[in-house]
Amino acid sequence: MSELTLTVMRLGFLAVLWLFVIVAVQVIRSDLFGTRVTQRAGRRDAGTRPPQQRQQAAPQAQQPPQSPRQRRGAPTKLVVSEGSLAGTTVALQGQTITLGRAHDSTIVLDDDYASSRHARIYPDRDGQWIVEDLGSTNGTYLDRNRLTTPTPVPLGAPIRIGKTVIELRK
């Protein structure tokens, strides 16, 4: 082998070795410090807005917009009743709600038992809300039953993901 080939192989091996070290440090850092939980606009606005703007925003938050297809007695909000996000409320406006540890989830769960993309809750054509497990490791439970297929969610039924419990309410 020529000296040039041997030098190029050594430099390539050194680059791969450094790449491995950098990736290993990033994995250890994410395990030690966890994922960054971002505050949603609804919770952050309450403390950062001036009092006049808070008073103006309050009437909008009290009455969620009603969709024309919504049935009478249908849930209007999703409430986290147990877990680190207890008390968090998300208005149901006909869009899909994703749950998991991923930063782009609607509800970001800081829970060791939650997957990155754990579950989703979405409305069907009849206005009924459906919960679906997205292939999570530890499963999603609706009223103590592990979900294997997309399942309609009754009003007030607990949806458990790890230590977090979520309910649909009026």
Disulfide bonds with the S-S distance in Angstrom:
none
